[in-house]
């Protein structure tokens, strides 16, 4: 609504000539308009941003009609980091000023500022300094002074210049019209009646003031535009906590539309600000003018997150506001929590954690370092690290600092350090380089662990190990002596005992043959008993010698075809199974790596055992098989003989242990003991499964790789 509509129409006083009053009004209007023009051109927009200065090319954007190019130039302008002044010329167009240079720009920049589909990034804070009240306050004194001066002048010269002033009214009106922003239409004044001319002049002045006010009122639109581009959520809040304005970031952060937020208030998004607390907050903000604090906001979906708020108290046209900028600090809080966690770890660590410069000056000292070395942080910080290092170890520290300066770490370096009371302690040191934001090595972080007790334990273990080695050496010597005695005993058994046995067997055989006719049946039976006992004694000697050899012969390992070995042994046992109906099933057997002679003994004893204990079967069935998992080969011999009681399985592999009487089955009770000794020497194990009348299964496992103490021979 034109300002002139608020001004009453006045009739000129008859006591004052209308022409003089008109001249006074004209002079006042000219002075007033001059002050207004000066105030309007002084109205500036300050665009501030903290980014680095970039090249400014506003003239290129001004002359180009390409909106995209204009956006890019404007972004450079806004990111330049400089204060940019914008003023309006007589034609209502925007001119930009940087330093003392005047940039050639047109209203293209204004159009770009009002673009809705794309906004330039990087606007920081937009401040409108002048207001209509300021313009009137600054312009009115000058206008009044000019009016008074003009009155004195006009009283003396009114009648001389009356006609000149009349002819100038039209020119003045045109001048005022050209000064109006957006070409405000001012109807031409009538050609006659000086009072009407003065009235029209007042209307023109009122209209001009109204348009200046409207132009200044457009500046909050630019303020809202800049807030929409801010990286923080912006809220303009009234005294009762109702939102008067929210920017796009606030909508995005909370998940509301702008309309939804404007229908709400601060208590809808800030759970920490009930009504009573908001009142005290508003009072504090009025008193201090600005506040920075942390609180929590609640989004539309209900999740609550931490924010940092910068609040400012504003007054405008008699109204008061809280302009709050809120930033989501969820990530920062997580980082702070992690830092607090790490700090707690460092503080509670038993290890000494020390920071130092590349010159060796201590910069940080944790509680673990205080406990370990006895120095408080205040005593240690600022000193050279050598106060902890005995003199003979200074070269080590110099070498470590050299490695750190080259960006390398030193891990678990064992050395000696000195405590405050002069004690030397054994420590393990790990040192890592500390880098600044550019990756440059600026210091070192050192973790020191006291290993004094570990060193003592290691020393004790060393002494125990030496003692054990001495014991092993003694026992090895005793074992070697026992082996030599066993060899001598074996020779004695094989030579000295066999000689009388051969004599007993030979003479009893001669006696039975030569005096057969003279001997009664009882004598002949006794001779057979003697010869049988001699034979069993000879077999026992052979078994004892075999058992001895199984334990003392050196292993000569070679690849063994176990399937072929089983077939060979089965042929060797043909006399034992003569006149027997026995079916031998040989399933796939994995090859083994072992001593062929000793493994032959294993298969001989197991197969002979199966043949012997299936004697009660008219038709016996024996199965031989094996499997492998790559690391271990498993073999078994299964029969359908008499079996055994599982409760006595532990006796099967003992020397001279028998679960059946000699009257039932012949044998010395050494065969399975030999099997166990041979398998054990190969690094394997042997066991048995069975039940009475259901047969038995004997199993043994051999490692795919030979034991470390075995000799390996290639065939």
KEPAKOL-505117 format. One line per field, with one value per residue (C-alpha): x, y, z. Coordinates in nm, 3 decimals. Example, Ala and Ser with C-alpha at 12.3 -4.5 7.8 and 13.67 -1.06 7.14 Angstrom:
px: (1.230/1.367)
py: (-0.450/-0.106)
pz: (0.780/0.714)
END
This chain:
px: (0.000/0.163/0.286/0.099/-0.229/-0.137/-0.073/-0.372/-0.461/-0.399/-0.527/-0.250/-0.278/-0.401/-0.146/0.143/0.164/0.108/0.398/0.639/0.512/0.550/0.910/0.981/0.837/1.035/1.361/1.287/1.197/1.520/1.730/1.529/1.555/1.930/1.969/1.749/1.954/2.273/2.122/1.994/2.328/2.489/2.263/2.492/2.478/2.773/2.844/3.108/3.259/3.568/3.692/4.013/4.019/3.951/3.976/3.681/3.533/3.205/3.228/3.210/2.894/2.742/2.776/2.671/2.311/2.397/2.248/2.487/2.788/2.645/2.597/2.962/3.086/2.861/2.990/3.345/3.238/3.082/3.381/3.633/3.649/3.625/3.365/3.153/2.935/2.617/2.441/2.143/2.180/1.916/1.778/1.724/2.011/2.262/2.629/2.898/3.211/3.530/3.794/3.826/3.735/3.385/3.268/3.054/2.745/2.378/2.065/2.176/2.322/1.990/1.810/2.058/2.008/1.637/1.686/1.469/1.592/1.954/2.125/2.492/2.674/2.888/2.693/2.789/2.607/2.403/2.347/2.116/2.251/2.020/1.649/1.375/1.397/1.770/1.718/1.460/1.672/1.982/1.808/1.556/1.805/1.966/1.630/1.513/1.837/1.802/1.442/1.531/1.811/1.588/1.315/1.548/1.663/1.318/1.159/1.392/1.384/1.039/0.883/1.193/1.217/0.848/0.818/1.151/1.037/0.710/0.894/1.120/0.843/0.804/1.182/1.188/0.900/1.079/1.395/1.206/1.039/1.377/1.499/1.212/1.307/1.143/1.025/0.749/0.476/0.421/0.141/0.240/0.127/-0.133/0.002/-0.176/-0.254/0.056/-0.118/-0.198/0.167/0.281/0.030/0.153/0.509/0.422/0.258/0.575/0.790/0.557/0.560/0.937/0.961/0.720/0.925/1.248/1.084/0.964/1.314/1.462/1.195/1.315/1.648/1.513/1.425/1.794/1.866/1.631/1.794/2.139/2.013/1.866/2.214/2.379/2.525/2.362/1.994/1.855/1.551/1.393/1.204/0.957/0.944/0.690/0.905/0.709/0.904/0.881/1.127/1.322/1.571/1.607/1.880/1.650/1.382/1.633/1.786/1.454/1.262/0.973/0.840/0.868/0.493/0.505/0.787/0.629/0.320/0.537/0.764/1.096/0.944/0.840/1.201/1.401/1.319/1.558/1.358/1.018/0.815/0.975/1.329/1.253/1.147/1.477/1.667/1.493/1.570/1.939/1.956/1.810/2.069/2.376/2.278/2.429/2.473/2.658/2.559/2.499/2.160/1.952/1.699/1.430/1.356/1.017/1.089/1.157/1.532/1.721/2.063/2.307/2.342/2.553/2.347/2.461/2.170/2.150/1.897/1.740/1.505/1.323/1.039/0.956/0.956/1.213/1.348/1.596/1.800/1.943/2.191/2.209/2.469/2.440/2.737/2.660/2.988/3.182/3.032/3.122/3.478/3.491/3.362/3.626/3.894/3.772/3.782/4.137/4.233/4.089/4.285/4.603/4.538/4.464/4.733/5.007/5.242/5.421/5.294/5.520/5.508/5.821/5.950/6.207/6.462/6.374/6.181/5.900/5.558/5.316/5.338/5.061/4.984/5.152/5.476/5.441/5.402/5.683/5.950/5.840/5.831/5.515/5.403/5.508/5.858/5.896/5.739/5.983/6.289/6.501/6.417/6.772/6.686/6.535/6.818/7.145/7.446/7.558/7.223/7.216/7.332/7.032/6.794/6.969/6.930/6.560/6.493/6.668/6.433/6.131/6.238/6.240/5.883/5.968/5.845/6.053/5.870/5.936/6.292/6.427/6.659/6.718/6.577/6.639/6.375/6.368/6.522/6.808/6.694/6.751/6.456/6.426/6.176/6.030/5.992/5.767/5.804/5.581/5.606/5.357/5.246/5.073/4.781/5.010/5.165/5.495/5.666/5.670/5.733/5.715/5.481/5.658/5.503/5.729/5.649/5.829/5.958/6.174/5.964/5.954/6.331/6.359/6.124/6.322/6.641/6.483/6.354/6.701/6.848/6.577/6.637/7.007/6.933/6.691/6.940/7.194/6.944/6.860/7.226/7.272/6.967/7.067/7.402/7.230/6.994/7.282/7.450/7.128/7.101/7.451/7.367/7.048/7.247/7.481/7.183/7.029/7.349/7.357/6.998/7.047/7.371/7.393/7.027/6.970/7.261/7.113/6.767/6.902/7.067/6.743/6.543/6.806/6.861/6.488/6.432/6.713/6.574/6.228/6.363/6.626/6.432/6.084/6.017/6.135/5.933/5.584/5.317/5.364/5.736/5.670/5.417/5.668/5.929/5.680/5.612/5.985/6.025/5.715/5.844/6.179/6.005/5.797/6.110/6.280/5.979/5.977/6.343/6.275/5.987/6.194/6.469/6.217/6.069/6.418/6.505/6.178/6.282/6.649/6.686/6.731/6.437/6.519/6.221/6.120/5.796/5.610/5.339/5.119/4.888/5.182/5.334/5.009/4.998/5.362/5.302/4.988/5.193/5.451/5.172/5.060/5.200/5.004/4.677/4.727/4.412/4.209/3.923/4.010/3.899/4.128/3.975/4.229/4.065/4.251/4.542/4.722/5.100/5.304/5.636/5.815/6.071/5.981/6.127/5.945/5.617/5.641/5.662/5.344/5.142/5.281/5.176/4.829/4.746/4.886/4.674/4.362/4.438/4.495/4.179/3.949/4.052/3.706/3.550/3.500/3.516/3.690/3.680/3.958/3.939/4.231/4.170/4.277/4.188/4.372/4.291/4.617/4.792/4.734/4.700/4.464/4.487/4.284/4.267/3.919/3.832/3.523/3.697/3.638/3.677/3.752/3.603/3.625/3.700/4.040/4.142/4.419/4.598/4.615/4.934/5.131/5.432/5.337/4.972/4.715/4.334/4.308/4.481/4.767/4.546/4.303/4.546/4.921/5.145/5.382/5.185/5.452/5.319/5.081/5.339/5.580/5.308/5.258/5.633/5.687/5.384/5.477/5.832/5.681/5.491/5.159/4.918/4.738/4.410/4.154/3.778/3.582/3.324/3.318/3.204/3.182/3.540/3.795/3.932/4.288/4.367/4.684/4.751/5.074/5.161/5.191/5.520/5.799/5.907/6.194/6.438/6.394/6.635/6.481/6.599/6.486/6.438)
py: (0.000/0.335/0.529/0.840/0.675/0.716/1.090/1.329/1.588/1.931/2.271/2.528/2.803/3.128/3.316/3.162/3.202/2.872/2.924/2.979/2.668/2.475/2.592/2.495/2.151/2.115/2.205/1.970/1.696/1.742/1.727/1.434/1.246/1.307/1.161/0.865/0.796/0.806/0.573/0.332/0.304/0.247/-0.054/-0.352/-0.725/-0.883/-1.238/-1.404/-1.748/-1.913/-2.111/-2.033/-1.746/-1.849/-1.654/-1.414/-1.375/-1.192/-0.994/-1.316/-1.423/-1.078/-1.081/-1.445/-1.553/-1.911/-1.986/-2.278/-2.058/-1.791/-2.043/-2.152/-1.791/-1.707/-2.012/-1.889/-1.547/-1.689/-1.918/-1.637/-1.567/-1.189/-0.933/-0.857/-0.544/-0.528/-0.197/-0.088/0.172/0.416/0.153/-0.102/-0.328/-0.496/-0.394/-0.597/-0.445/-0.629/-0.417/-0.092/-0.245/-0.207/-0.525/-0.506/-0.709/-0.707/-0.843/-1.189/-1.238/-1.147/-1.394/-1.664/-1.593/-1.652/-1.978/-2.252/-2.564/-2.516/-2.309/-2.214/-2.396/-2.240/-1.938/-1.871/-1.581/-1.307/-0.988/-0.697/-0.391/-0.104/-0.093/0.157/0.302/0.352/0.526/0.764/0.822/0.904/1.094/1.304/1.538/1.627/1.679/1.914/2.111/2.151/2.259/2.531/2.661/2.660/2.851/3.143/3.152/3.123/3.403/3.657/3.518/3.357/3.602/3.604/3.230/3.138/3.081/2.897/2.659/2.596/2.493/2.265/2.067/1.831/1.765/1.699/1.456/1.269/1.254/1.107/0.857/0.741/0.697/0.461/0.091/-0.135/0.175/0.274/0.437/0.801/0.974/1.311/1.615/1.857/2.161/2.407/2.477/2.496/2.338/2.025/2.010/2.019/1.750/1.529/1.590/1.469/1.162/1.093/1.122/0.891/0.639/0.653/0.580/0.289/0.139/0.179/-0.004/-0.280/-0.315/-0.347/-0.603/-0.820/-0.864/-1.116/-1.331/-1.341/-1.414/-1.712/-1.826/-1.822/-2.010/-2.276/-2.335/-2.355/-2.686/-2.648/-2.682/-2.329/-2.246/-1.903/-1.948/-1.718/-1.647/-1.927/-2.181/-2.189/-2.218/-1.909/-2.035/-2.357/-2.425/-2.728/-2.886/-2.881/-3.063/-3.319/-3.375/-3.426/-3.595/-3.343/-3.131/-2.754/-2.726/-2.995/-2.820/-2.475/-2.624/-2.742/-2.593/-2.649/-2.884/-3.123/-3.183/-3.113/-3.365/-3.182/-2.856/-2.879/-2.561/-2.453/-2.500/-2.315/-2.010/-2.002/-2.063/-1.769/-1.544/-1.644/-1.587/-1.236/-1.158/-1.297/-1.238/-1.565/-1.920/-2.229/-2.559/-2.929/-3.096/-3.365/-3.354/-3.607/-3.687/-3.767/-4.142/-4.116/-4.162/-3.915/-3.779/-3.525/-3.174/-2.867/-2.547/-2.187/-1.960/-1.582/-1.334/-1.109/-0.809/-0.690/-0.438/-0.481/-0.863/-1.094/-1.419/-1.698/-1.782/-2.129/-2.315/-2.687/-2.936/-3.315/-3.428/-3.801/-3.890/-3.648/-3.800/-4.148/-4.030/-3.867/-4.188/-4.389/-4.142/-4.164/-4.543/-4.534/-4.281/-4.509/-4.801/-4.595/-4.467/-4.812/-4.999/-5.165/-5.087/-4.754/-4.550/-4.255/-3.990/-3.808/-3.579/-3.678/-3.506/-3.743/-3.495/-3.659/-3.512/-3.757/-3.994/-4.230/-4.381/-4.707/-4.517/-4.360/-4.702/-4.861/-4.592/-4.399/-4.055/-3.842/-3.695/-3.346/-3.477/-3.664/-3.435/-3.196/-3.406/-3.601/-3.970/-4.063/-4.004/-4.355/-4.513/-4.632/-4.479/-4.803/-4.811/-4.452/-4.565/-4.799/-4.508/-4.302/-4.587/-4.626/-4.254/-4.283/-4.563/-4.362/-4.052/-4.269/-4.378/-4.729/-4.906/-5.099/-5.400/-5.591/-5.475/-5.612/-5.388/-5.240/-4.926/-4.746/-4.651/-4.341/-4.530/-4.655/-5.013/-5.168/-5.351/-5.567/-5.424/-5.498/-5.181/-5.119/-4.779/-4.640/-4.310/-4.030/-3.831/-3.496/-3.425/-3.418/-3.755/-3.608/-3.790/-3.551/-3.783/-4.134/-4.337/-4.587/-4.882/-5.026/-5.357/-5.472/-5.824/-5.858/-6.143/-6.311/-6.291/-6.449/-6.728/-6.780/-6.805/-7.061/-7.256/-7.248/-7.393/-7.660/-7.742/-7.782/-8.006/-8.215/-8.242/-8.366/-8.622/-8.731/-8.771/-8.986/-9.197/-9.226/-9.357/-9.600/-9.708/-9.763/-9.973/-10.168/-10.222/-10.357/-10.589/-10.691/-10.770/-10.980/-11.150/-11.211/-11.371/-11.581/-11.688/-11.768/-11.958/-12.087/-12.177/-12.323/-12.569/-12.765/-12.744/-12.898/-13.171/-13.240/-13.257/-13.469/-13.724/-13.763/-13.824/-14.084/-14.246/-14.276/-14.417/-14.660/-14.793/-14.765/-15.143/-15.147/-14.841/-14.876/-14.627/-14.407/-14.372/-14.286/-14.020/-13.866/-13.851/-13.663/-13.420/-13.354/-13.293/-13.063/-12.860/-12.823/-12.706/-12.449/-12.332/-12.287/-12.091/-11.875/-11.797/-11.704/-11.476/-11.307/-11.244/-11.107/-10.877/-10.758/-10.691/-10.499/-10.256/-10.206/-10.242/-9.908/-9.819/-9.824/-9.659/-9.721/-9.722/-10.050/-10.202/-10.328/-10.534/-10.723/-10.769/-10.925/-11.169/-11.271/-11.326/-11.529/-11.765/-11.798/-11.907/-12.191/-12.467/-12.313/-12.318/-12.658/-12.863/-12.555/-12.391/-12.023/-11.744/-11.438/-11.117/-10.845/-10.507/-10.195/-10.105/-9.769/-9.797/-9.722/-9.564/-9.789/-10.056/-10.347/-10.615/-10.496/-10.435/-10.791/-10.906/-10.708/-10.867/-11.213/-11.192/-11.048/-11.300/-11.593/-11.478/-11.475/-11.825/-11.961/-11.820/-11.934/-12.295/-12.385/-12.268/-12.524/-12.241/-11.927/-11.580/-11.323/-10.970/-10.731/-10.366/-10.007/-9.638/-9.306/-8.940/-8.812/-8.772/-9.120/-9.467/-9.704/-10.086/-10.370/-10.752/-10.889/-11.252/-11.448/-11.649/-11.687/-11.315/-11.189/-11.009/-10.628/-10.579/-10.747/-10.567/-10.382/-10.716/-10.814/-10.625/-10.703/-10.938/-11.296/-11.190/-11.447/-11.445/-11.813/-12.116/-12.301/-12.606/-12.415/-12.225/-12.251/-11.948/-11.760/-11.435/-11.220/-11.185/-10.891/-10.723/-10.728/-10.573/-10.288/-10.222/-10.206/-9.982/-9.751/-9.714/-9.605/-9.326/-9.511/-9.684/-10.018/-10.130/-10.413/-10.459/-10.780/-10.982/-11.347/-11.571/-11.276/-11.254/-10.979/-10.685/-10.565/-10.216/-10.013/-9.663/-9.535/-9.173/-9.085/-8.908/-9.090/-8.998/-8.752/-9.005/-9.263/-9.330/-9.314/-9.544/-9.539/-9.878)
pz: (0.000/-0.095/0.198/0.081/0.174/0.537/0.502/0.556/0.287/0.424/0.316/0.303/0.565/0.423/0.633/0.444/0.067/-0.098/-0.331/-0.041/0.136/-0.185/-0.218/0.144/0.083/-0.238/-0.063/0.224/-0.020/-0.215/0.103/0.236/-0.094/-0.104/0.245/0.154/-0.156/0.048/0.312/0.050/-0.128/0.211/0.276/0.232/0.247/0.427/0.314/0.532/0.502/0.644/0.340/0.151/-0.099/-0.457/-0.779/-0.820/-1.167/-1.104/-1.426/-1.631/-1.446/-1.490/-1.867/-1.915/-1.935/-1.845/-1.499/-1.433/-1.502/-1.279/-0.999/-1.025/-1.019/-0.726/-0.536/-0.594/-0.473/-0.157/-0.092/-0.143/0.229/0.165/0.273/-0.034/-0.047/-0.256/-0.326/-0.539/-0.812/-0.940/-1.175/-0.896/-1.008/-0.777/-0.787/-0.605/-0.453/-0.356/-0.179/-0.376/-0.713/-0.852/-1.024/-1.332/-1.236/-1.331/-1.178/-1.298/-0.951/-0.791/-1.015/-0.925/-0.556/-0.600/-0.792/-0.636/-0.809/-0.721/-0.455/-0.432/-0.154/0.112/0.238/0.593/0.766/0.592/0.795/0.701/0.870/0.766/0.845/0.763/1.112/1.064/0.730/0.874/1.185/0.982/0.701/0.893/1.070/0.741/0.580/0.856/0.847/0.475/0.514/0.767/0.548/0.246/0.436/0.516/0.158/0.006/0.218/0.054/-0.298/-0.326/-0.567/-0.788/-0.838/-0.829/-1.199/-1.213/-0.938/-1.120/-1.431/-1.226/-1.055/-1.343/-1.354/-0.978/-1.004/-1.280/-1.069/-0.774/-1.002/-1.139/-0.783/-0.697/-0.692/-0.951/-1.149/-0.905/-1.120/-1.018/-1.216/-1.373/-1.173/-1.313/-1.501/-1.276/-0.911/-0.698/-0.394/-0.596/-0.704/-0.343/-0.250/-0.533/-0.419/-0.069/-0.218/-0.419/-0.109/0.086/-0.197/-0.211/0.161/0.122/-0.159/0.035/0.324/0.089/-0.054/0.294/0.384/0.097/0.271/0.527/0.226/0.142/0.508/0.497/0.175/0.334/0.641/0.414/0.274/0.616/0.729/1.070/1.155/1.205/1.420/1.481/1.808/1.980/2.354/2.410/2.230/1.902/1.577/1.357/1.097/1.029/0.751/0.525/0.739/1.043/0.843/0.720/1.061/1.240/0.958/0.957/0.675/0.718/0.775/1.045/1.230/1.210/1.377/1.667/1.927/2.098/2.357/2.077/1.973/2.291/2.568/2.802/2.784/2.956/2.999/3.328/3.199/2.875/3.076/3.265/2.941/2.773/3.070/3.064/2.689/2.729/2.994/2.819/2.456/2.330/2.460/2.341/2.502/2.439/2.465/2.295/2.012/1.928/1.562/1.416/1.430/1.804/1.814/2.031/1.935/2.086/1.942/2.003/1.997/1.943/2.047/1.992/2.130/1.863/1.871/1.559/1.534/1.899/1.888/2.048/1.907/1.976/1.667/1.737/1.517/1.606/1.489/1.518/1.728/1.736/1.564/1.780/2.095/1.973/1.911/2.254/2.411/2.228/2.337/2.697/2.669/2.537/2.802/3.071/2.930/2.929/3.280/3.422/3.230/3.431/3.145/3.133/2.837/2.763/2.491/2.382/2.110/1.851/2.074/2.357/2.574/2.772/2.684/2.850/3.145/3.256/3.596/3.495/3.440/3.785/3.946/3.746/3.776/4.087/3.921/3.918/3.587/3.695/3.768/3.440/3.180/3.020/3.106/2.862/2.851/2.950/3.317/3.300/3.103/3.255/3.083/2.910/2.725/2.590/2.246/2.229/2.287/2.021/1.771/1.862/1.807/1.471/1.367/1.484/1.289/0.975/1.047/1.168/1.480/1.732/1.877/2.201/2.250/2.579/2.774/3.122/3.283/3.613/3.872/4.091/4.383/4.164/4.106/3.765/3.613/3.303/3.054/2.714/2.505/2.206/2.036/1.758/1.566/1.636/1.329/1.283/1.053/0.750/0.831/0.949/1.237/1.532/1.825/1.966/2.184/2.406/2.589/2.859/3.031/3.343/3.273/3.582/3.724/3.385/3.365/3.709/3.602/3.284/3.486/3.718/3.420/3.267/3.584/3.598/3.234/3.294/3.591/3.386/3.105/3.356/3.487/3.134/3.056/3.365/3.289/2.926/3.034/3.271/2.992/2.757/3.022/3.072/2.698/2.692/2.977/2.796/2.485/2.696/2.855/2.516/2.398/2.714/2.663/2.299/2.359/2.714/2.765/2.424/2.462/2.756/2.594/2.280/2.495/2.682/2.361/2.185/2.464/2.528/2.159/2.154/2.468/2.321/1.995/2.132/2.426/2.284/2.323/2.682/2.795/2.919/2.805/3.110/3.046/2.684/2.796/3.034/2.761/2.542/2.827/2.864/2.494/2.486/2.776/2.607/2.290/2.482/2.660/2.328/2.196/2.507/2.458/2.097/2.203/2.473/2.223/1.976/2.242/2.328/1.968/1.919/2.189/2.111/1.738/1.561/1.337/0.967/0.803/0.447/0.246/0.312/0.092/0.374/0.150/0.000/0.345/0.474/0.184/0.248/0.619/0.545/0.329/0.608/0.844/0.618/0.852/1.140/0.948/0.778/0.752/0.856/0.661/0.706/0.472/0.472/0.329/0.252/0.201/0.079/0.303/0.292/0.252/0.563/0.643/0.893/0.964/0.730/0.962/1.272/1.086/0.954/1.316/1.395/1.114/1.198/1.561/1.487/1.211/1.415/1.707/1.485/1.349/1.700/1.859/1.574/1.623/1.751/1.425/1.150/0.903/1.025/0.873/0.916/0.774/0.729/0.631/0.677/0.631/0.636/0.702/0.557/0.891/1.039/0.887/1.070/1.032/1.182/1.201/1.276/1.351/1.451/1.724/2.096/2.179/2.530/2.824/2.766/3.136/3.087/2.770/2.956/3.016/2.650/2.567/2.883/2.888/2.986/3.020/2.906/2.916/2.823/2.974/2.808/2.794/2.566/2.347/2.322/2.353/2.580/2.628/2.463/2.107/2.167/2.391/2.095/1.876/2.124/2.156/1.779/1.714/2.000/1.868/1.535/1.714/1.698/1.932/1.953/2.110/2.094/2.092/2.152/2.340/2.446/2.158/1.916/1.802/1.846/1.650/1.700/1.570/1.541/1.408/1.254/1.174/0.808/0.888/1.072/1.426/1.457/1.605/1.328/1.042/0.697/0.420/0.061/-0.102)
END
